[in-house]
Amino acid sequence: MERFFWSLKYEWTNHESYADLEEARLGIFKYIETFYNTTRLHQTLGYQSPNQFEAEYQLQTVA
């Protein structure tokens, strides 16, 4: 969990400025849903993105 918050802080919020709390919430939601959960490489997945890992897994289960 600590790694997630480190990533959020250094990969996203340090590069953004927010006008209010609602804008910050939307920005963090965007980070999680469009980058962290889909395209960011994860060590536990063999340095693949979740999308890549799932596609590879689907190919392995079909074969």
N, C-alpha and C positions, 0 to 999 in steps of 0.2 A: 504494500500500500504506500509506503514511503516513496518508492520509485515513481509511482503515479503522480504524487504531488510534486516531486522534484521536476518531472517532465512537464507538468502543467505550468509550473512557475517559470522554468527556464526556456521551454520551447514555445510558450504561448503568451502568458500574461506579461512577461518582461518586454514584449514587443508590441503590446497593445495599450491603449489608454481608453478608459470608459467614462462616459458622462454621468452615469448613475448605476445603481445596483441592478436594475433590470437589464441594462445593456451588458453588464459584466456577466450576469447569469446566462444570457443568450450566447455570449462569446465563449463561455466555458462549455456550454452545451454543444456548440458548434465544434469546438476542439475535440470533445469526447466522441461525438457521433460521426464526424466527417474525417477525422485524422487518427486519433488514438485507437479507436476500435476498428478501423478499416485498413489504413495504409501504413501506419507506423510499424517498423520492424520490432518484433518482440523476441527477446533472448530465449524465452521458454518455448518458442515455436521454431527454434533453429534459425533465428534471425530472418524470419519470413514475416510478412504482414498477415494478419488474420485472414484476409481475402485469399492470399496465395496459399496459405495452409489449408483452408477449407477446399479450395479448388483441387489441390493435390490429393487431399484425403478422399474427395469424391472419385477421382480417377482411380485411386487404389482400391476402393471398395467395389467399384464396378467391375474391375478386372479380375 
